[in-house]
Amino acid sequence: MNSTVENFKNIKSLINNSNIKIVAVSKTFPLQHIEPLIDYGHAHFGENKVQEAQSKWKLIRKEKPHIKLHMIGKLQSNKAKDAVTLFDYIHSLDNPKLASLLAKHENSLNKKLNYFIQVNIGNEPQKAGIDIKSLDDFFYYCTRELKLNIIGLMAIPPNDSKEPYYFKHLMELNKLLNLKELSLGMSNDFEVALKYDTTFVRIGSSIFGNRT
Ligand SMILES: *Cc1c(COP(=O)(O)O)cnc(C)c1O
């Protein structure tokens, strides 16, 4: 069996819960490297750059309509329209300007996406995500004014010994907003994230190998 598919099956058996979606993060890898997992029937794939995602996925998406594409990286405003065209999910919604542009393009393209609001859960100056103190206002702006379909929160917590604390905090914020989905956990910490009710894990290197 192909090693990518083998790795995927291994992750799946560790998760052992069919309600949890595995977003196979294929950023930096060429399509040939991803194809075995597509052929195996996996549906959810993640990318972090709009242009790279377009060149890899535009054609194959037409052939395989069951594929769901996830934008997990920082999204520039000038790429918002392309992102609405290509993706099904955006995990990195974190500012009002981007939100209003996405809503505008949803209307003009007559398409609705699913969104996670990215939270800067560790309050780290260099990291993306909305501040915890602005989360409520931003959430209601997105849902009430813009009618965006916000399905959950997403975070990349500081990778330190306090990681479970951040996971728990995000899980609690998610509950307060009555959100059903949670995007938490990567290759090195998804097993911890499972304890905090994550529903979407974003796994790259443990499936596709190390990125160069
Ligand atoms: C690259 C990336 C991942 C996957 O990381 P791995 O450690 O390779 O599993 C998950 N989430 C985001 C936001 C990423 O940029």
The ligand as an ORCA input file, in Angstrom:
! r2SCAN-3c Opt
* xyz 0 1
  C       0.725     23.301      8.182
  C      -0.451     23.421      9.064
  C      -1.022     22.305      9.678
  C      -0.442     20.909      9.584
  O       0.736     20.843     10.310
  P       1.473     19.446     10.608
  O       2.296     19.724     11.798
  O       2.285     19.137      9.398
  O       0.425     18.439     10.857
  C      -2.159     22.494     10.448
  N      -2.715     23.710     10.606
  C      -2.195     24.809     10.025
  C      -2.856     26.119     10.237
  C      -1.047     24.702      9.245
  O      -0.529     25.811      8.681
*
